[in-house]
């Protein structure tokens, strides 16, 4: 499955559970580790975990196994790694502190606008 197809599935899975401030960053020209990073905010630890589980399940249903899943224990920051796509789901405070968007500044970013955003 192509990376952009995984990104679409991930975005839909995050939207389904009301993920906020979804950002897709194309990093394929900046690193050889992955092609895309998807970053989203959850409003509670429970929502962060639920979104990570939903992302994993939706992509897995289409035949792509995650290479790794981190952070489900404390659920301030969950990471789901599909190789060509790495998904970061964080609480707002954690996202603000680590500011991954700034770290990858210069890479092509797209922000998904949703009605459920504050």
C-alpha distances in whole Angstrom, upper triangle without the diagonal:
4,7,9,7,7,11,11,11,13,15,16,17,19,21,21,23,25,24,26,25,22,21,18,18,17,18,16,20,22,20,18,17,14,13,14,16,17,20,22,26,27,31,31,30,29,27,25,25,24,21,20,20,18,15,15,15,13,10,11,12,9,8,7,11,13,14,17,19,23,25,25,29,31,28,29,26,23,20,16,14,11,11,10,11,15,16,20,22,26,29,31,33,31,29,32,33,30,29,26,26,29,28,25,27,27,23,21,22,21,23,22,26,26,30,30,30,34
4,6,5,7,9,10,11,13,15,16,17,19,20,22,24,25,23,25,24,20,19,15,16,14,15,13,17,19,18,16,15,12,10,11,14,15,19,21,25,26,30,31,30,30,27,25,25,25,22,20,21,19,16,16,17,15,12,14,15,12,12,10,13,14,16,18,20,23,26,26,30,31,28,29,25,23,20,17,14,11,11,8,10,13,15,19,21,25,29,30,32,30,27,30,31,28,27,24,23,26,25,22,24,23,19,18,18,18,21,20,24,25,28,29,29,32
4,5,5,6,9,10,10,12,14,15,16,18,20,22,23,20,22,21,17,15,12,12,10,12,10,14,16,15,14,13,9,7,7,10,11,15,18,21,23,27,28,27,27,25,22,23,22,19,18,19,18,14,15,17,14,11,14,16,13,13,11,13,13,14,16,18,20,23,24,27,28,25,26,22,20,17,14,12,9,9,6,6,10,12,16,18,22,25,26,29,26,24,26,28,25,23,20,19,22,21,18,20,20,16,15,15,15,17,17,21,23,26,26,26,29
4,5,5,6,9,10,10,12,14,15,16,18,20,21,19,20,19,15,14,10,11,10,12,12,15,17,17,16,16,12,9,8,11,11,15,17,21,23,26,28,28,28,25,23,23,23,19,18,20,18,15,16,17,15,12,15,16,14,15,13,16,16,17,19,20,22,24,25,29,29,26,26,23,21,18,16,14,12,12,9,9,12,13,16,18,22,25,26,28,26,23,26,28,25,23,20,19,22,22,18,20,19,16,14,13,13,15,15,18,20,23,24,24,27
4,5,5,6,9,10,11,12,14,15,17,19,20,19,20,20,16,16,13,14,13,16,15,19,20,20,19,18,14,12,11,13,13,16,18,21,23,26,28,27,27,24,22,23,21,18,18,18,16,13,14,15,12,10,13,13,10,12,11,14,15,17,19,20,22,24,24,28,29,26,27,24,21,19,16,15,12,13,11,10,13,14,17,19,22,26,27,30,28,25,28,30,27,26,22,22,25,25,22,23,23,19,17,17,15,17,16,19,20,23,24,24,28
4,5,5,6,9,10,10,12,14,15,17,18,17,19,18,15,14,12,13,13,15,15,18,19,18,18,16,12,11,10,11,10,14,15,19,20,24,25,24,24,21,19,19,18,15,14,15,13,10,11,12,10,7,10,11,9,11,9,11,11,13,15,16,19,21,21,25,26,22,23,20,17,15,12,11,8,10,8,7,10,10,14,16,19,23,24,27,25,22,25,27,24,23,20,20,23,23,20,22,22,19,17,16,15,17,16,19,20,23,23,23,26
4,5,5,6,9,10,10,12,14,16,16,14,16,15,11,11,8,10,10,13,13,17,18,17,17,16,12,10,8,9,7,11,12,16,18,22,23,23,23,20,18,19,18,14,14,15,14,10,12,14,11,9,13,14,13,14,12,14,13,15,16,16,19,20,21,24,25,21,22,19,17,14,12,12,10,12,9,7,9,9,12,14,17,20,21,24,22,20,22,24,22,20,17,17,20,20,17,19,19,16,14,13,12,13,12,16,17,20,20,20,23
4,5,5,6,9,10,11,12,15,15,14,16,15,12,12,10,13,13,16,17,20,21,21,21,20,16,14,11,12,10,13,14,17,19,22,24,24,23,20,19,20,18,15,15,16,13,11,13,14,11,10,14,14,12,15,13,16,16,18,19,19,21,23,22,26,27,23,24,21,19,17,15,15,13,15,13,11,13,12,15,16,19,22,23,26,24,22,24,27,24,23,20,19,23,23,20,22,22,19,16,14,12,13,11,14,15,18,19,19,23
4,6,5,6,9,10,10,13,14,13,16,16,13,14,12,15,16,18,19,22,23,22,22,20,17,15,13,13,11,14,14,17,18,21,22,22,21,18,17,17,15,12,13,13,10,8,10,10,7,6,10,10,9,12,11,13,13,16,17,17,19,21,20,24,25,21,22,20,17,16,13,14,12,15,13,11,13,11,14,15,18,21,23,26,24,22,25,27,25,24,21,21,25,25,22,24,25,21,19,17,16,16,14,16,16,19,19,20,23
4,5,5,6,9,10,11,12,11,13,14,10,11,10,13,14,16,18,21,21,21,21,18,15,14,11,10,8,10,10,13,14,18,19,19,18,15,14,14,13,10,9,11,9,6,8,10,8,7,11,12,11,14,12,13,12,15,15,14,16,17,17,21,21,18,19,16,14,12,10,11,10,13,12,9,10,8,11,11,15,18,19,22,20,18,21,23,21,20,18,18,22,21,20,22,23,19,18,16,14,14,12,15,15,18,17,18,21
4,5,5,6,9,10,11,9,11,11,8,9,9,12,14,17,18,21,22,22,22,20,17,15,12,11,8,10,9,12,14,17,19,19,19,15,14,16,14,10,12,13,11,8,12,13,10,11,14,15,14,17,15,17,16,18,18,17,19,19,19,23,23,19,19,17,15,14,13,14,14,16,15,11,12,10,12,11,15,17,18,21,20,17,20,23,21,20,18,17,21,21,19,21,21,18,16,14,12,11,9,11,11,15,14,15,18
4,5,5,6,9,10,10,12,13,10,13,12,16,17,20,22,25,25,25,25,23,20,18,15,15,12,13,12,14,15,18,19,20,19,15,15,16,14,11,12,13,10,9,12,12,9,10,14,14,13,16,16,17,17,20,20,19,21,21,20,24,24,20,21,19,17,17,15,17,16,19,17,14,15,13,15,14,17,19,20,23,23,20,23,26,24,23,21,20,24,25,23,24,25,22,20,17,15,14,11,13,12,14,14,15,19
4,6,5,7,9,9,12,14,11,14,14,17,19,21,23,26,26,25,25,23,20,19,16,15,12,13,11,13,13,16,17,17,16,12,12,13,10,7,9,9,6,5,9,9,7,9,12,12,13,15,14,15,15,18,18,16,18,18,17,20,21,17,19,17,14,14,13,15,14,18,17,14,14,11,13,12,15,17,19,22,21,19,22,25,23,22,21,21,25,25,23,25,26,23,22,19,17,16,13,15,14,16,15,16,19
4,5,6,6,5,8,10,8,11,12,15,18,20,22,25,25,24,25,23,19,19,15,13,10,10,8,9,9,12,14,14,14,10,10,11,9,6,8,10,8,7,11,12,10,12,15,15,16,18,17,17,16,19,18,16,17,17,16,19,19,15,16,14,13,13,12,15,15,18,18,14,13,10,11,9,12,14,15,19,18,16,19,21,20,19,18,18,22,22,21,23,24,22,20,17,15,13,11,12,11,14,12,13,16
4,5,5,5,8,10,8,12,13,17,19,22,24,27,27,27,28,26,22,21,18,16,12,12,9,11,11,13,15,17,16,12,12,14,12,9,12,13,10,10,14,14,12,14,17,17,18,21,20,21,19,22,22,20,21,20,19,22,22,18,19,17,16,17,16,18,18,21,20,17,17,13,14,12,14,16,16,20,20,18,20,23,22,21,20,19,23,24,23,24,25,23,21,18,15,13,9,10,8,10,9,11,14
4,6,8,11,13,12,15,16,20,22,25,27,30,30,30,30,28,24,23,20,19,15,15,12,13,12,14,16,17,15,11,13,14,11,9,12,12,9,10,13,13,11,14,16,16,17,20,19,20,19,23,22,20,21,21,19,22,22,18,20,19,17,18,17,19,19,23,22,19,18,15,16,14,16,17,19,22,22,20,23,26,25,24,23,23,26,27,26,27,29,26,24,21,19,16,13,14,11,12,11,13,17
4,6,9,13,12,15,17,21,23,25,27,31,30,30,30,28,25,24,21,19,15,14,11,11,9,11,12,13,11,8,9,11,8,6,10,11,8,10,13,13,12,15,17,17,19,21,20,21,19,22,21,18,19,18,16,19,19,15,16,16,15,16,16,19,20,23,23,19,18,15,15,12,14,14,16,19,19,18,21,23,23,22,22,22,25,26,26,27,29,27,25,22,20,17,14,15,12,13,10,12,15
4,6,10,10,14,16,20,23,25,27,30,30,30,31,28,25,24,21,19,15,13,10,9,8,9,12,14,12,9,10,13,10,9,12,14,11,12,16,16,15,17,20,20,22,24,23,23,22,25,23,20,21,20,18,21,20,16,16,16,16,17,18,21,21,24,24,20,19,15,15,12,13,13,14,18,18,17,19,22,22,21,21,20,24,25,24,25,28,25,24,20,18,15,12,12,9,10,7,9,11
4,7,7,11,13,16,19,22,24,27,26,26,27,25,22,21,18,15,11,10,6,6,6,8,11,12,12,8,8,11,10,7,10,13,11,11,15,16,15,16,19,20,21,23,22,22,20,22,21,18,18,17,16,19,18,14,14,13,13,14,15,18,19,22,21,17,16,12,11,9,10,10,11,15,15,13,16,18,18,17,17,17,20,21,21,22,24,22,21,17,15,12,10,11,9,11,8,8,11
4,6,9,12,15,19,21,24,26,25,26,28,25,23,22,18,15,12,9,6,5,6,8,11,14,14,11,11,14,13,11,13,16,15,14,18,19,18,19,22,23,24,26,24,25,22,24,23,20,20,19,18,21,19,16,14,14,14,16,17,20,21,23,22,19,17,14,12,10,10,10,9,13,14,11,13,17,17,15,15,15,18,20,19,20,22,21,19,16,14,10,9,9,8,10,7,6,8
4,6,10,13,16,18,22,23,23,23,26,24,21,20,16,13,10,8,6,6,9,11,14,16,17,14,13,17,16,13,15,18,17,16,19,21,20,20,24,25,25,27,25,25,23,25,23,21,21,20,20,23,21,17,16,15,15,16,17,20,21,23,21,18,16,13,12,10,11,11,10,13,14,10,12,15,15,13,13,11,15,17,16,16,19,17,16,12,10,7,7,7,8,11,9,7,9
4,7,10,13,16,19,21,20,21,23,21,18,17,13,10,7,6,4,7,10,13,16,17,18,14,13,16,16,12,13,17,15,13,16,19,17,17,21,22,22,24,21,22,20,22,21,19,19,19,19,22,21,17,16,14,14,14,15,17,17,19,18,14,13,10,10,9,11,12,12,15,15,12,14,17,16,13,12,11,15,16,15,16,18,16,14,10,8,6,5,8,9,12,11,10,13
4,6,10,12,15,17,17,18,20,18,15,14,10,8,6,5,6,10,13,16,18,19,21,17,15,18,18,15,15,19,17,15,18,20,19,18,21,23,22,24,21,22,20,21,21,19,19,19,21,24,22,19,18,15,15,14,15,16,17,18,16,13,12,10,10,11,12,14,13,16,15,12,13,16,15,12,10,8,12,13,12,12,14,12,10,7,6,5,6,9,12,15,15,13,15
4,7,9,12,14,14,15,17,16,12,10,7,6,5,7,9,12,16,19,21,22,23,19,17,19,20,16,16,19,18,14,17,20,18,16,20,22,20,22,19,20,18,19,19,19,19,20,21,25,24,21,20,17,16,14,14,14,14,15,13,10,10,9,10,12,14,17,17,19,18,14,16,19,16,14,11,10,13,14,11,12,13,10,8,6,5,6,8,12,14,18,18,16,19
4,6,9,11,11,12,14,13,10,8,6,5,6,8,11,15,18,21,23,24,25,22,19,22,22,19,18,21,20,17,19,22,20,18,22,24,22,23,20,21,19,19,19,19,20,21,23,26,25,22,21,17,17,15,15,14,15,14,12,10,10,10,11,14,16,19,18,20,18,15,16,18,15,13,10,8,11,11,8,9,10,6,6,4,7,9,11,15,17,21,21,19,22
4,6,8,9,10,12,12,9,6,5,7,9,12,15,18,22,25,27,27,28,25,22,24,25,21,20,23,22,19,20,23,21,19,22,24,22,23,20,21,19,19,20,21,21,23,25,28,28,25,24,20,20,17,16,15,15,13,10,9,11,12,14,17,19,22,22,24,22,18,20,21,18,16,13,11,13,13,9,11,10,6,5,6,9,12,14,17,20,24,24,23,25
4,5,5,6,8,9,7,5,6,7,10,13,16,20,23,26,28,27,29,26,23,25,26,22,21,24,24,20,21,24,23,20,23,25,24,24,20,21,19,18,19,20,21,22,25,28,27,25,24,20,19,16,16,14,14,13,10,10,10,13,14,17,19,23,22,24,21,18,20,21,17,15,12,11,13,11,8,10,9,6,7,9,12,15,17,21,23,27,27,25,27
4,6,6,6,8,6,4,7,10,13,16,19,23,26,29,31,30,31,29,26,27,28,25,23,25,25,21,22,25,23,20,23,25,23,23,19,21,19,18,19,21,22,24,27,30,30,27,26,23,22,18,18,15,14,12,9,10,12,15,17,20,22,26,26,27,25,22,24,24,21,19,15,15,16,15,11,13,12,9,10,12,14,18,20,23,26,30,30,28,31
4,6,8,10,10,8,10,12,16,18,22,25,28,32,33,33,34,32,29,30,31,28,26,29,28,25,25,29,27,24,27,29,27,26,23,24,23,22,23,24,25,27,30,32,32,30,29,25,24,21,21,18,18,15,13,14,15,18,19,23,25,28,28,29,26,23,25,25,22,20,16,15,16,14,11,12,10,8,10,13,16,19,21,25,28,32,32,30,32
4,7,9,9,9,10,12,15,17,21,24,27,30,31,31,33,30,27,29,30,27,25,28,28,24,25,28,27,25,27,30,28,27,24,24,22,21,22,23,23,25,28,30,30,28,26,23,23,20,20,17,18,15,13,14,14,17,18,21,23,26,25,26,24,21,22,22,19,17,14,13,14,11,8,10,9,7,10,13,16,19,22,25,28,32,32,29,31
4,5,7,8,10,11,15,17,21,24,26,30,31,30,31,30,26,27,29,26,24,26,27,23,23,27,26,23,25,28,26,25,22,22,19,18,19,20,21,23,26,28,28,26,25,22,21,18,18,15,15,12,11,12,12,15,17,20,22,25,26,26,23,21,23,22,19,18,14,15,15,12,10,13,12,10,13,15,18,21,23,26,29,33,32,30,32
4,6,7,11,12,16,18,22,25,28,32,32,31,32,31,27,28,29,26,24,26,26,23,22,26,25,22,23,26,24,23,20,20,18,16,17,20,20,23,26,28,29,27,27,23,22,18,17,14,14,10,9,12,12,16,18,22,24,27,28,29,25,23,25,25,21,21,17,18,19,16,14,16,16,13,15,17,20,23,25,28,31,34,34,32,35
4,7,9,10,14,16,20,23,25,29,29,27,29,27,24,24,26,23,20,23,23,20,19,23,23,19,21,24,22,21,17,17,15,13,14,16,17,19,22,25,25,24,23,19,18,14,14,11,11,8,8,9,9,13,15,18,21,24,25,26,23,21,23,23,19,19,15,17,18,15,13,17,17,14,16,17,20,22,24,27,29,33,32,30,33
4,6,8,11,14,17,21,23,27,27,26,27,25,22,22,24,21,18,21,21,17,17,20,20,16,18,21,20,19,15,15,13,12,13,15,16,19,21,24,25,23,22,19,17,13,12,9,9,6,5,6,7,11,13,17,19,23,24,25,22,20,22,22,19,18,14,15,17,15,13,16,16,13,14,15,17,19,20,24,26,30,29,28,30
4,7,10,13,17,20,23,27,28,27,28,26,23,24,24,21,19,21,21,17,18,21,19,16,19,21,19,19,16,17,15,14,16,18,19,21,23,27,27,24,24,20,19,15,14,11,10,8,5,6,8,11,14,17,20,24,24,26,23,20,23,24,20,19,15,15,17,15,12,15,14,11,11,12,14,17,18,22,24,28,28,26,29
4,7,10,13,17,20,23,25,24,25,22,20,21,21,18,16,19,18,15,16,19,17,15,18,20,18,19,15,16,14,15,16,16,17,19,21,24,25,22,21,18,16,13,12,10,10,9,6,5,6,8,11,14,17,20,21,23,20,17,20,21,18,16,13,12,15,14,11,13,14,10,10,10,11,13,15,18,20,24,24,23,25
4,6,10,13,16,20,21,21,22,19,16,18,19,15,14,17,17,13,15,18,17,15,18,20,19,20,16,17,14,14,14,14,15,16,18,21,21,18,18,14,13,10,10,9,10,10,9,6,5,6,7,11,13,17,17,19,16,14,16,17,14,13,10,10,13,12,10,12,13,10,11,9,11,12,13,17,19,22,22,20,23
4,7,10,13,17,18,18,19,16,14,15,16,12,12,15,14,11,13,16,15,14,17,19,18,19,16,17,14,16,15,14,15,16,17,20,20,17,16,13,12,10,10,10,11,12,11,7,6,5,6,8,11,14,15,17,15,12,15,17,14,13,10,10,14,14,12,14,15,13,12,10,10,10,11,14,15,19,18,17,19
4,7,10,14,15,15,17,14,11,14,15,12,11,15,15,12,15,17,17,16,19,21,21,22,19,19,16,18,16,15,14,14,16,19,18,14,13,10,10,9,11,12,14,15,14,11,9,6,5,6,8,11,11,14,12,9,12,14,12,10,8,8,12,12,12,14,16,14,13,11,11,10,10,13,14,18,16,14,17
4,7,10,12,13,14,11,9,12,13,9,10,14,13,11,14,17,16,16,19,21,21,23,21,20,18,19,18,15,15,14,15,18,17,13,12,10,10,11,12,14,16,18,17,13,11,8,6,5,6,9,9,12,11,9,11,14,13,12,11,11,15,15,15,16,19,17,16,13,12,10,10,12,12,15,13,11,14
4,7,9,10,12,9,8,11,12,10,11,14,14,13,16,19,18,19,22,23,24,26,23,23,20,22,20,17,16,14,14,17,15,11,10,9,10,12,14,17,19,21,21,17,15,11,9,6,5,6,6,9,9,7,10,13,12,12,12,13,16,17,17,18,21,20,19,16,15,12,12,13,13,15,12,10,12
4,6,7,8,6,5,9,9,8,10,13,13,13,16,18,18,19,21,23,24,26,24,23,20,22,20,17,16,13,13,15,13,10,9,9,10,13,15,18,20,23,23,19,16,13,10,7,6,5,7,10,10,10,12,15,15,15,15,16,19,20,21,22,25,23,23,19,18,16,15,15,14,15,12,11,12
4,7,8,6,7,11,11,11,13,15,16,16,19,21,21,23,25,26,27,29,27,27,24,26,23,20,18,16,15,16,14,11,10,12,13,16,18,21,24,26,27,23,20,17,14,10,9,6,7,10,11,11,13,15,17,17,18,19,21,23,23,25,28,26,26,22,21,18,17,17,15,15,12,11,11
4,5,5,6,9,10,11,12,14,15,17,18,20,21,23,24,26,28,29,27,26,23,25,22,18,17,14,12,13,11,8,8,11,12,15,18,21,24,26,27,24,21,17,14,11,9,6,9,11,11,13,15,16,17,18,19,21,23,24,25,27,30,28,28,25,24,21,20,20,18,19,15,15,15
4,5,5,6,9,10,11,12,14,15,17,18,20,21,22,24,26,27,25,24,21,22,19,15,14,10,9,9,7,5,6,8,9,13,15,19,22,25,26,22,19,16,13,10,8,7,10,12,11,13,15,16,17,18,19,21,23,24,25,27,30,29,29,26,25,23,22,22,21,22,18,18,18
4,6,5,6,9,10,11,12,14,15,16,18,20,21,22,25,26,24,23,20,22,20,16,15,12,9,10,9,7,9,11,11,14,16,20,22,25,26,23,20,17,15,11,11,10,13,15,15,16,19,20,20,21,22,24,26,27,27,29,32,30,30,27,26,24,22,23,21,21,18,18,19
4,5,5,6,8,10,10,12,14,15,16,18,20,21,23,24,23,22,20,22,19,16,15,13,11,13,12,9,10,11,11,14,15,18,20,24,24,21,18,15,13,9,9,9,12,14,14,15,17,19,19,20,20,21,24,25,25,27,30,28,27,24,23,20,18,19,17,18,14,15,16
4,6,5,6,9,10,11,12,14,15,17,18,20,22,23,21,20,17,19,16,13,12,10,8,11,10,6,7,7,7,10,11,15,18,20,21,18,15,11,10,6,6,7,10,13,12,12,15,16,16,17,17,18,21,22,22,24,27,25,25,22,21,19,18,19,18,19,16,16,17
4,5,5,6,9,10,11,12,14,16,16,18,20,21,19,18,15,17,14,11,10,8,6,8,9,6,9,9,7,10,11,15,17,20,21,18,16,12,11,8,9,10,14,16,14,15,18,19,19,20,19,21,24,24,24,27,29,27,27,24,24,22,21,22,20,22,19,19,21
4,5,5,6,9,10,10,12,14,15,16,19,20,19,18,16,18,16,13,13,12,9,12,12,9,12,12,10,12,12,16,17,21,22,19,17,13,13,10,12,13,16,18,17,17,21,22,21,22,21,23,26,26,26,28,31,28,28,25,23,21,20,21,19,20,17,18,20
4,5,5,6,9,10,10,12,14,15,17,19,17,16,14,17,15,12,13,12,10,14,14,10,12,11,9,10,10,14,15,18,19,16,14,10,10,8,10,12,14,17,16,15,19,20,19,20,19,20,23,23,23,25,27,25,24,21,20,18,16,18,16,18,15,16,18
4,5,5,6,9,10,11,12,14,16,17,15,13,11,13,11,8,9,9,8,12,12,9,11,10,6,7,7,10,12,15,17,13,11,8,9,7,10,12,15,18,16,15,19,20,18,19,18,19,23,22,22,24,27,24,24,21,20,19,18,20,19,21,19,19,21
4,6,5,6,9,10,10,12,15,15,14,13,11,14,12,9,11,11,9,12,14,11,14,13,10,10,9,12,13,17,18,15,14,11,12,11,13,15,19,21,19,19,23,24,22,23,21,23,26,26,25,28,30,27,27,24,23,22,20,22,21,23,20,21,24
4,5,5,6,8,10,10,13,15,14,13,12,16,15,12,14,15,12,16,17,14,16,15,12,12,11,13,14,17,18,15,14,12,13,11,14,16,19,22,20,20,23,25,23,24,22,23,27,26,25,28,30,27,26,23,22,20,18,20,18,20,18,19,22
4,6,5,6,8,10,11,13,11,11,10,13,12,11,13,14,13,16,18,14,16,14,11,10,8,10,10,14,14,11,11,9,11,10,14,16,19,21,20,18,22,23,22,22,20,20,24,24,22,25,26,23,22,20,19,18,16,19,18,20,19,19,22
4,6,6,6,9,10,11,9,8,7,10,10,9,12,13,12,16,17,15,17,15,11,10,7,9,9,13,14,12,11,10,12,12,15,18,21,23,21,20,24,25,23,23,21,22,26,25,24,27,28,25,24,22,22,21,20,22,22,24,22,23,26
4,6,5,6,9,10,10,9,9,13,13,12,15,16,14,18,20,17,20,18,14,14,11,13,12,16,17,15,15,13,15,15,18,21,24,26,24,23,27,28,26,27,25,26,29,28,27,30,31,28,27,25,24,23,21,24,22,24,23,24,27
4,5,5,7,9,9,10,11,15,15,14,17,19,17,21,22,19,21,19,16,15,12,13,12,16,16,14,15,13,16,15,19,21,24,27,25,24,27,29,27,27,24,25,29,28,26,29,30,26,25,23,22,21,19,21,20,22,21,23,26
4,5,5,7,6,7,8,12,13,13,16,18,17,21,23,20,22,19,16,14,11,11,9,12,13,11,12,12,15,15,19,22,24,27,25,23,27,28,26,26,23,24,27,26,24,27,28,24,23,22,21,21,19,22,22,24,23,24,27
4,5,5,5,5,7,11,12,13,16,19,17,21,23,21,23,21,17,15,12,12,10,13,14,13,14,14,17,18,21,24,27,29,27,26,29,30,28,28,26,27,30,29,27,30,31,27,26,25,24,25,23,26,25,27,26,27,30
4,5,7,9,11,15,16,16,20,22,20,23,26,23,26,23,20,18,15,15,13,16,17,16,17,17,20,20,24,26,29,31,29,28,32,33,31,31,28,29,33,32,30,33,33,30,28,27,26,26,24,26,25,27,26,28,31
4,6,9,11,15,17,17,21,23,22,26,28,25,27,25,21,19,15,15,12,15,15,15,17,17,20,21,25,27,30,32,30,29,32,34,31,31,28,28,32,31,29,31,32,28,26,25,24,25,23,26,25,28,27,28,32
4,6,10,13,15,16,20,23,22,25,28,25,28,25,21,19,15,14,11,14,14,14,16,17,21,22,25,29,31,33,31,30,33,34,32,31,28,29,33,31,29,32,32,28,27,27,26,27,25,28,28,31,30,31,34
4,7,9,12,13,17,20,20,23,25,23,25,22,18,16,12,11,7,10,11,11,13,14,17,19,23,26,28,31,28,27,30,31,28,28,25,26,29,28,26,29,29,25,25,24,24,25,24,27,27,30,29,29,33
4,6,9,11,14,17,17,20,23,21,23,20,16,14,10,9,7,9,12,12,12,13,17,18,21,25,28,29,27,26,29,30,27,27,24,26,29,27,26,29,30,26,26,25,25,26,25,28,28,31,29,30,33
4,5,7,11,14,14,17,19,18,20,17,13,10,7,6,5,8,10,10,9,10,13,15,18,22,24,26,23,22,26,26,23,24,21,23,26,24,23,26,27,24,24,23,23,24,23,26,26,29,28,28,31
4,7,10,14,15,18,20,18,20,17,14,11,8,5,5,7,10,10,10,12,14,16,19,23,25,27,23,23,26,26,23,24,21,23,25,23,22,26,27,24,24,24,25,25,25,29,29,32,30,30,33
4,7,10,11,14,16,15,17,14,11,8,6,5,7,9,12,11,10,11,12,14,17,20,23,24,20,20,24,23,20,22,19,22,24,22,21,25,27,24,25,24,25,25,25,28,28,31,29,29,31
4,7,8,11,13,11,13,11,7,6,5,6,9,11,14,12,10,9,10,11,14,17,20,21,18,18,21,21,19,20,18,21,23,22,21,25,27,24,25,23,24,24,23,26,26,29,26,26,28
4,6,8,10,9,11,8,6,5,7,9,12,14,16,14,11,10,10,10,12,15,18,18,15,16,19,18,16,18,17,20,22,20,21,24,26,24,25,24,24,24,24,27,26,29,26,26,27
4,5,6,6,7,6,4,6,9,12,15,17,19,17,13,12,10,9,10,12,15,15,12,14,17,16,15,17,16,19,22,20,21,24,27,25,26,24,25,24,24,26,26,28,25,24,25
4,6,5,8,8,6,8,10,13,16,19,21,18,15,13,12,10,11,12,16,17,14,16,19,19,18,20,19,22,24,23,24,27,30,28,28,26,26,25,24,26,25,27,24,24,25
4,6,9,9,9,11,13,16,19,22,24,22,18,16,15,13,13,14,17,17,15,17,20,19,19,21,21,24,26,25,26,29,32,30,31,29,29,28,27,29,28,30,26,26,27
4,6,8,8,12,14,18,21,23,25,22,19,17,14,12,11,11,14,14,12,15,17,16,16,19,19,22,24,23,25,28,31,29,30,28,28,26,26,28,27,28,25,24,24
4,5,6,9,12,16,19,21,23,20,16,13,11,9,8,8,12,12,10,12,15,15,15,17,17,20,22,22,23,25,28,27,27,25,25,23,22,24,23,24,21,20,21
4,7,10,13,17,20,22,23,20,16,14,10,8,6,5,9,9,7,9,12,12,12,14,15,17,19,19,21,23,26,25,26,23,23,21,21,23,22,24,21,19,20
4,7,10,13,16,18,19,16,13,10,7,6,4,7,10,10,7,8,12,11,10,12,12,15,17,16,18,20,23,22,23,20,21,19,20,21,21,24,21,19,20
4,7,10,13,15,17,14,11,8,6,5,6,9,12,14,11,11,15,15,13,15,14,16,19,18,18,21,24,22,23,20,21,20,19,22,21,24,21,20,22
4,6,10,12,13,11,7,6,5,6,9,12,15,16,13,12,16,16,14,15,13,15,18,17,17,20,22,20,21,19,19,19,19,22,22,25,23,22,24
4,7,9,11,8,6,5,7,8,12,15,18,19,16,15,19,20,17,18,15,17,20,19,18,21,23,20,21,19,19,19,19,22,22,25,23,23,25
4,6,8,6,5,6,9,11,15,18,20,22,19,18,21,21,18,19,16,18,20,18,17,21,22,19,20,19,20,20,20,24,24,27,26,25,28
4,6,5,6,8,11,14,17,21,23,25,22,20,24,24,21,21,18,19,22,21,19,22,23,19,20,19,19,21,20,24,25,28,27,26,29
4,5,7,10,13,16,19,23,25,26,23,21,25,25,21,21,18,19,22,20,18,21,21,18,19,19,20,21,22,26,27,30,29,29,31
4,7,10,13,17,20,24,25,27,24,21,24,25,22,21,17,18,21,19,16,19,19,15,16,16,17,19,20,24,25,29,28,27,30
4,7,10,13,16,20,21,23,20,18,21,22,19,18,15,15,18,17,15,18,18,15,14,14,15,16,17,20,22,25,24,24,27
4,7,10,13,17,18,20,17,15,18,19,16,16,12,14,17,15,13,17,18,15,15,14,15,16,17,20,21,25,23,22,25
4,7,10,14,15,17,15,13,16,17,15,14,12,13,16,15,14,17,19,16,16,14,14,14,15,18,18,22,20,19,22
4,6,10,12,14,11,9,13,14,11,11,9,11,14,14,13,16,19,16,17,14,15,14,15,17,18,21,19,18,20
4,7,9,12,10,8,12,13,12,12,11,13,16,16,16,19,21,19,19,16,16,15,14,16,16,19,17,15,17
4,6,8,6,6,9,10,10,11,11,13,15,16,17,19,22,20,21,18,18,16,16,17,17,19,17,15,16
4,6,5,6,9,10,11,12,13,15,17,18,19,21,24,23,23,20,20,17,17,18,18,19,16,14,14
4,6,5,6,9,10,10,12,13,15,17,18,19,22,22,22,19,19,16,16,17,16,18,15,12,12
4,5,5,6,9,10,12,14,15,16,19,20,23,23,24,21,21,19,20,20,20,21,19,16,15
4,5,5,6,8,10,13,14,14,16,18,22,21,22,20,20,19,20,21,21,23,20,18,17
4,5,5,6,7,9,11,12,13,15,18,18,19,16,17,15,16,17,18,20,18,15,16
4,6,5,8,10,10,12,14,15,18,18,20,17,18,16,18,18,19,21,19,16,16
4,6,9,11,11,11,14,16,19,20,21,19,20,19,21,22,23,25,23,20,19
4,6,9,9,9,11,13,17,17,19,17,19,18,20,22,23,25,23,21,21
4,5,6,7,9,10,14,14,16,14,16,15,17,19,21,23,22,19,19
4,5,5,6,8,12,11,13,11,14,14,16,18,20,23,22,19,20
4,5,5,6,9,9,10,8,11,11,14,16,19,22,21,18,19
4,5,5,9,10,12,11,14,14,17,19,22,25,24,21,21
4,6,9,9,12,12,15,16,19,21,24,27,26,23,24
4,6,6,9,9,12,14,17,20,23,26,26,23,24
4,6,8,8,12,13,17,19,22,26,26,23,24
4,6,8,12,14,18,20,24,27,28,25,26
4,6,10,13,16,19,22,26,26,24,26
4,7,10,13,16,20,23,24,22,24
4,7,10,13,16,20,20,18,20
4,6,9,13,16,17,16,18
4,6,10,13,14,12,14
4,6,10,11,10,13
4,7,9,8,11
4,5,6,9
4,6,8
4,7
4
